[in-house]
């Protein structure tokens, strides 16, 4: 995945049009990610119809309103528009979290040839190793919506344990970040309390051994056998 774009300049679809133009930035953004290459054009009626569906699809997988943590998924728009103005206009219909190649970058055309793009829209889904996972996911996205990502995860053998839809994480949202630590602590304390339960023998209360193996109130004396 990373190798496919090393040495290239990827642009963020935000207000400032920030560039990802260093190897470190490219690696951080693309490594261990599933990549969606969206080949499209604002001049295509089918692309115009598909854009809202794609935007909603990507938003539900990456926006914190819908998910606890963004899916390991990157959307890259490969413009086949006939003018830079047309590309800029169509980018407004796409997610702000997506990336794109500048209109003047000839790599756009190279990628369209590489993946044998003929009809638009076209979404090529790539595994992290750059191999093709799905040659055209447009129909799948329209039919299955965000559930596509689950299938892609399995197909790409991508380990993404942190990804979870909000509705699946409702109970977890009620817990604080320190909850796992507290649960371990209470588990340990619970074991200690059980060890300190009092037994009675001949009417005398005696503490059981504590965690260190000594009886409370005794200097390492033997137990009751």
Phi, psi and omega in degrees: 000307182297318182301328182295337184235006176296136182086357179259169177244116176259141184245137177281140180275054178246182184299321184273352181053052181294141180267144165253098187234010176245157180300320181298315180295318179297315181297313181299325183277327188252337186298137180057038178237154168271132184247129175257115175265110181261105176270121183201180179204136179293345180276348180271126180297322179295322178293321178297322180288326183280331185307313179298323179294316179295319180297315179295318179303310184290323180296319182289347178257346185232345181275132184294347175292329183258332184228151178291324179213138184303141176295154179280072188221135179234134177252124181237118180275123176253101186287132171242030178290158182272353178208157179294325179298319179294322178297313181299321180294318182288329179300334179291341179271353184256162181301143179290340181277354183279168178245165175206164175263139180302149183301327183280355182279116180293348181296339177301312181291324179298319180293323180295326176286317181303319183258015174051050180281125178236311180260147178241147358283161179216132177238110177264124181257124183248142172287167177302337180270010178081357178285153183282123177269316177220123183290328177206109186260010184303308182295320180298317180296318181294323184275316187259340182064214183303340179298341177305321186299323178300315179296319181294321178304312181294316181295328181268354184053043182271127178273110183220063185292342183279345182282129178200131177296148183302321181294337178275350188242014185304315181295319181295330182295339181282349183264152177276171180295336182268004184304313179302323180293316181295322181295322176295316180300313181294329178295318178294315181296325179297320178296320180297319181296322179294324180289338184263008177298139184277139173250158178240134175217126183057032176078005181251132179277132180226139177281141174284174181296142177271189185298334182272357179092000179259149176277140177297132177083004178234158180261061178075016180295164182292161179274203184267006177078000000 
